[in-house]
């Protein structure tokens, strides 16, 4: 089956001998470390924007030239630069036949994301987007419980994520980090777009968006630190488990002092909650004792390792791509719909390309 899928997509399963990591910030270093663990015999190159230094310890080669990186002919590449710098190297590498794992968000805007998806489709390469929360066991349990009707028809969803921005990266000047700078693709909408992606994954396509974004934390930065949005979903579930067009209220922020990541689904027959910090999944039904469906915390690398393994499986054997380019585009279309809704004083906006 996997081989057939690979042939249908025009892909030839390969052995991975050369890998590239583009960008070597904190997330780039994590990807480099995990690649070295999974591909101990591969030759790995790092592409940096500035200069090559000793911190490329587990790489075999380092360059500051995109042309040299393309000439290296990597079988796979992980794009881990800030979002505004995803599309250009990714498109160049796709054109040379390199399979791509691109960190979230796939680009800084939907137009660049569409260009990248087109380039990947033209080249016939794997393009996976780094929304690693989809690989968390606890979130998979939460989704599966909804899909099997544990709380009946879902009518309402609440999701929130918050963490105090100055605490994100200890021992750094947080004002100069990617998260805090618009020219690097910062802001709560892009940095915390995991929620947008996993809600689409669970509840389907988004029909309309109402949104507000702004600065509530007094940080004196040039990006939004707080976002409130309402997503109305289309009824796209063929099994009818979830039901007709649930509505989700979503809060994203950089200002909350107690680190929080929650999603609660309210259904006709009960309530299901996921806690992304503790990994708890709890089910409550009328007249029954609360059930704990999951409570085992993973190590910090678990979702990234599972994400990489899925990517390697797609490249090596043609396994389906879990988070594909279209998913990356859809998340950015919702981000841009939030911005348009905010500019229109909260009016409902349909995600998608503006005509």
C-alpha positions as CSV (number, residue, x, y, z in Angstrom):
1,X,0.0,0.0,0.0
2,X,2.7,2.5,0.9
3,X,4.7,1.7,-2.2
4,X,1.6,2.1,-4.3
5,X,0.9,5.5,-2.7
6,X,4.4,6.6,-3.4
7,X,4.1,5.7,-7.1
8,X,0.7,7.5,-7.3
9,X,2.4,10.6,-6.0
10,X,5.2,10.3,-8.5
11,X,7.7,9.7,-5.6
12,X,10.5,7.2,-5.6
13,X,11.2,5.9,-2.1
14,X,14.9,6.6,-1.2
15,X,17.6,5.8,1.2
16,X,18.6,9.0,3.0
17,X,22.4,9.6,2.8
18,X,22.5,13.5,3.0
19,X,20.4,15.8,5.2
20,X,20.4,19.6,5.6
21,X,19.2,21.7,8.5
22,X,18.5,25.3,7.6
23,X,18.8,27.6,10.6
24,X,20.4,26.8,13.9
25,X,18.4,28.6,16.6
26,X,17.0,26.6,19.5
27,X,14.6,24.6,17.3
28,X,17.2,24.1,14.6
29,X,19.5,22.6,17.2
30,X,16.8,20.2,18.3
31,X,16.2,19.1,14.8
32,X,19.9,18.6,14.2
33,X,20.2,16.5,17.3
34,X,17.2,14.3,16.4
35,X,18.4,13.9,12.8
36,X,21.8,12.7,14.0
37,X,20.1,10.2,16.3
38,X,17.8,8.9,13.6
39,X,20.4,9.0,10.8
40,X,23.7,8.2,12.4
41,X,25.4,7.3,9.1
42,X,24.1,10.2,7.0
43,X,26.2,13.2,6.2
44,X,24.5,16.3,7.6
45,X,25.1,19.9,6.6
46,X,23.9,23.1,8.4
47,X,23.0,26.2,6.5
48,X,23.3,29.4,8.6
49,X,22.6,33.0,7.7
50,X,25.7,34.4,9.4
51,X,28.7,32.3,10.2
52,X,29.7,28.8,11.0
53,X,30.7,28.2,14.6
54,X,31.5,25.4,17.0
55,X,27.8,24.8,17.9
56,X,27.4,22.9,14.7
57,X,28.9,20.0,16.8
58,X,26.8,17.1,15.4
59,X,26.8,18.3,11.8
60,X,29.5,17.2,9.3
61,X,29.4,20.4,7.2
62,X,28.4,24.0,7.6
63,X,27.8,26.7,5.0
64,X,26.3,30.2,4.8
65,X,25.6,29.8,1.1
66,X,22.2,28.6,-0.2
67,X,23.8,27.7,-3.5
68,X,26.3,25.5,-1.8
69,X,23.6,23.9,0.3
70,X,21.6,23.1,-2.9
71,X,24.8,21.7,-4.5
72,X,25.2,19.4,-1.5
73,X,22.1,17.6,-3.0
74,X,20.5,16.7,0.3
75,X,17.8,14.0,0.2
76,X,15.9,15.8,3.0
77,X,16.0,19.2,4.6
78,X,14.5,20.7,7.8
79,X,13.7,24.4,7.4
80,X,14.1,25.9,10.9
81,X,14.7,29.6,10.2
82,X,12.2,32.3,11.3
83,X,9.0,32.1,9.3
84,X,9.7,35.0,6.8
85,X,12.8,33.0,5.7
86,X,11.1,29.7,5.1
87,X,9.8,30.0,1.5
88,X,13.0,31.0,-0.4
89,X,15.3,28.3,0.7
90,X,12.5,25.7,0.7
91,X,11.5,26.5,-2.9
92,X,15.1,26.4,-4.0
93,X,15.6,23.0,-2.4
94,X,12.3,21.6,-3.6
95,X,13.4,22.5,-7.2
96,X,16.5,20.3,-6.7
97,X,14.4,17.4,-5.5
98,X,14.9,17.7,-1.7
99,X,12.1,16.5,0.5
100,X,11.1,19.1,3.1
101,X,10.1,19.3,6.8
102,X,9.3,23.0,7.3
103,X,8.8,24.4,10.8
104,X,5.5,26.0,11.7
105,X,4.2,28.3,10.4
106,X,5.1,27.1,6.9
107,X,5.7,30.7,5.9
108,X,5.0,34.3,7.1
109,X,2.0,34.7,4.9
110,X,-0.4,32.5,2.9
111,X,0.8,33.7,-0.5
112,X,4.4,32.5,0.2
113,X,2.9,29.3,1.6
114,X,0.9,28.7,-1.6
115,X,4.1,29.3,-3.7
116,X,5.9,26.7,-1.6
117,X,3.2,24.1,-2.0
118,X,3.1,24.6,-5.7
119,X,6.8,24.2,-5.9
120,X,6.6,21.0,-3.9
121,X,3.8,19.6,-6.0
122,X,5.7,20.5,-9.2
123,X,8.8,18.7,-8.0
124,X,6.9,15.7,-6.6
125,X,8.6,15.9,-3.2
126,X,7.3,15.4,0.3
127,X,6.4,18.6,2.1
128,X,5.5,18.2,5.8
129,X,4.8,21.1,8.2
130,X,6.1,21.1,11.7
131,X,2.9,21.2,13.8
132,X,4.3,18.7,16.2
133,X,1.4,18.8,18.7
134,X,-0.5,16.5,16.3
135,X,2.0,13.8,17.4
136,X,1.3,14.1,21.1
137,X,-0.2,10.9,22.4
138,X,-2.6,12.9,24.7
139,X,-3.9,15.0,21.9
140,X,-4.4,11.9,19.7
141,X,-6.4,10.3,22.6
142,X,-8.5,13.4,22.8
143,X,-9.2,13.4,19.1
144,X,-10.0,9.7,18.9
145,X,-12.4,10.0,21.9
146,X,-14.3,12.7,20.0
147,X,-14.3,10.7,16.7
148,X,-15.7,7.7,18.4
149,X,-18.6,9.7,19.9
150,X,-17.5,9.7,23.6
151,X,-19.6,12.9,24.2
152,X,-22.0,12.7,21.3
153,X,-22.5,15.7,19.0
154,X,-20.0,18.5,19.8
155,X,-21.6,21.9,20.0
156,X,-19.0,24.1,21.6
157,X,-15.2,24.1,22.0
158,X,-12.9,26.3,24.1
159,X,-9.2,26.4,23.6
160,X,-6.5,28.5,25.2
161,X,-2.7,28.7,25.3
162,X,-0.7,31.2,27.3
163,X,2.8,31.6,28.6
164,X,4.7,34.7,29.8
165,X,6.9,35.8,26.9
166,X,9.9,36.9,29.0
167,X,10.0,33.3,30.5
168,X,10.1,31.5,27.1
169,X,13.8,31.5,26.5
170,X,15.8,31.9,29.8
171,X,19.1,33.7,29.6
172,X,18.2,35.6,26.4
173,X,17.0,39.1,25.8
174,X,13.4,38.1,25.0
175,X,12.8,41.5,23.2
176,X,15.2,40.4,20.4
177,X,13.8,36.9,20.0
178,X,11.7,35.7,17.0
179,X,8.5,35.7,19.1
180,X,8.8,39.4,19.9
181,X,9.8,40.8,16.4
182,X,7.4,41.4,13.5
183,X,10.3,41.3,11.0
184,X,11.1,37.7,12.2
185,X,7.5,36.5,12.0
186,X,6.7,36.9,15.7
187,X,3.5,37.6,17.5
188,X,0.9,35.3,19.2
189,X,-1.0,34.5,16.0
190,X,2.0,32.9,14.2
191,X,3.9,31.7,17.2
192,X,0.9,30.0,18.7
193,X,-0.8,28.8,15.5
194,X,-0.6,25.2,16.8
195,X,-4.1,25.7,18.2
196,X,-5.4,26.8,14.8
197,X,-3.9,23.7,13.2
198,X,-5.0,21.1,15.7
199,X,-8.5,22.5,15.9
200,X,-8.8,22.1,12.1
201,X,-7.3,18.6,12.4
202,X,-10.0,17.6,14.9
203,X,-13.1,19.6,13.8
204,X,-12.6,20.1,10.1
205,X,-12.6,23.2,7.8
206,X,-13.3,26.6,9.2
207,X,-16.2,28.5,7.5
208,X,-15.8,31.8,9.3
209,X,-13.5,33.7,11.7
210,X,-14.1,36.5,14.1
211,X,-11.0,37.9,15.7
212,X,-9.3,40.6,17.9
213,X,-5.6,41.0,18.4
214,X,-3.5,43.5,20.2
215,X,-1.1,44.3,23.0
216,X,-2.2,43.8,26.6
217,X,1.0,42.9,28.3
218,X,2.8,46.3,28.3
219,X,5.9,44.7,26.7
220,X,6.7,47.5,24.2
221,X,7.1,45.1,21.3
222,X,5.8,45.5,17.7
223,X,3.7,42.4,17.6
224,X,0.4,41.3,19.2
225,X,0.7,39.6,22.6
226,X,-3.0,38.7,22.9
227,X,-5.5,37.2,20.4
228,X,-9.2,36.3,20.9
229,X,-11.0,34.5,18.1
230,X,-14.1,32.6,17.3
231,X,-14.0,29.8,14.7
232,X,-17.1,28.4,13.1
233,X,-16.5,25.0,11.6
234,X,-18.1,23.5,8.5
235,X,-20.0,20.2,8.8
236,X,-17.3,18.2,7.0
237,X,-17.1,15.0,9.1
238,X,-18.5,12.2,6.9
239,X,-19.2,10.0,9.9
240,X,-21.4,12.6,11.6
241,X,-19.7,11.9,15.0
242,X,-18.9,15.5,15.7
243,X,-22.1,16.9,14.3
244,X,-23.1,20.1,12.7
245,X,-20.6,23.0,12.6
246,X,-19.3,23.3,16.2
247,X,-18.0,26.8,17.3
248,X,-14.7,27.3,19.1
249,X,-13.6,30.2,21.2
250,X,-9.8,30.4,21.2
251,X,-7.4,32.6,23.2
252,X,-3.7,32.9,22.5
253,X,-1.4,35.0,24.6
254,X,2.1,35.9,25.7
255,X,1.0,37.4,29.0
256,X,-0.3,34.6,31.2
257,X,2.0,33.8,34.1
258,X,0.7,30.3,34.7
259,X,1.7,28.4,31.6
260,X,-1.5,27.0,30.1
261,X,-2.6,24.9,27.2
262,X,-6.2,23.6,27.3
263,X,-8.9,22.4,25.0
264,X,-12.4,21.6,26.2
265,X,-15.1,20.1,24.0
266,X,-18.7,20.3,25.2
267,X,-21.1,17.7,23.7
268,X,-24.7,16.5,24.1
269,X,-23.6,13.6,26.2
270,X,-20.7,15.0,28.2
271,X,-17.5,17.1,28.3
272,X,-14.0,16.1,27.2
273,X,-10.9,18.1,28.1
274,X,-7.3,18.0,27.1
275,X,-4.5,19.6,29.2
276,X,-1.4,20.1,27.0
277,X,0.8,20.9,30.0
278,X,-0.1,17.9,32.2
279,X,-1.1,15.6,29.3
280,X,-4.4,14.8,31.1
281,X,-7.4,13.8,29.0
282,X,-10.6,13.7,31.1
283,X,-14.1,12.6,30.2
284,X,-17.2,13.6,32.3
285,X,-20.6,12.3,31.6
286,X,-23.8,13.0,33.5
287,X,-24.2,10.7,36.5
288,X,-20.8,9.1,36.0
289,X,-17.5,9.4,37.8
290,X,-14.9,11.4,35.9
291,X,-12.8,9.1,33.7
292,X,-9.1,9.8,33.1
293,X,-8.3,8.7,29.5
294,X,-4.6,9.7,29.5
295,X,-2.3,11.1,32.1
296,X,1.2,10.1,31.1
297,X,3.6,13.0,30.4
298,X,6.0,12.5,27.5
299,X,9.6,13.6,27.4
300,X,10.2,17.0,25.7
301,X,11.5,15.3,22.5
302,X,8.6,12.8,22.1
303,X,6.4,14.8,19.7
304,X,9.4,16.0,17.7
305,X,10.8,12.5,17.4
306,X,7.4,11.1,16.3
307,X,7.1,14.0,13.8
308,X,10.5,13.3,12.3
309,X,9.8,9.6,12.1
310,X,6.6,10.3,10.2
311,X,8.5,12.5,7.8
312,X,11.2,9.9,7.2
313,X,8.5,7.3,6.6
314,X,6.9,9.5,4.0
315,X,10.2,10.0,2.3
316,X,11.6,6.4,2.6
317,X,8.4,4.4,2.0
318,X,5.7,6.7,0.7
319,X,3.7,6.8,3.9
320,X,1.0,9.5,3.9
321,X,2.1,13.0,5.0
322,X,0.5,13.7,8.4
323,X,0.6,17.5,8.2
324,X,0.9,18.5,4.6
325,X,1.4,21.8,2.8
326,X,-2.4,22.4,2.4
327,X,-2.7,22.2,6.2
328,X,0.1,24.9,6.5
329,X,-1.7,27.1,4.0
330,X,-5.0,26.7,5.8
331,X,-3.6,27.8,9.1
332,X,-2.1,30.9,7.6
333,X,-5.4,31.7,5.8
334,X,-7.1,31.6,9.2
335,X,-4.3,33.8,10.7
336,X,-4.9,36.4,8.0
337,X,-8.7,36.1,8.4
338,X,-8.2,37.0,12.1
339,X,-6.3,40.1,11.1
340,X,-9.0,41.1,8.5
341,X,-11.7,40.6,11.1
342,X,-9.9,42.7,13.6
343,X,-9.5,45.5,11.1
344,X,-13.3,45.2,10.4
345,X,-14.2,45.5,14.1
346,X,-14.8,41.8,14.6
347,X,-17.0,41.1,11.6
348,X,-17.0,37.5,10.4
349,X,-14.5,36.7,7.7
350,X,-14.2,33.6,5.6
351,X,-10.6,32.3,5.4
352,X,-9.0,32.0,2.0
353,X,-7.4,34.1,-0.7
354,X,-8.8,37.6,-1.0
355,X,-10.3,38.2,-4.4
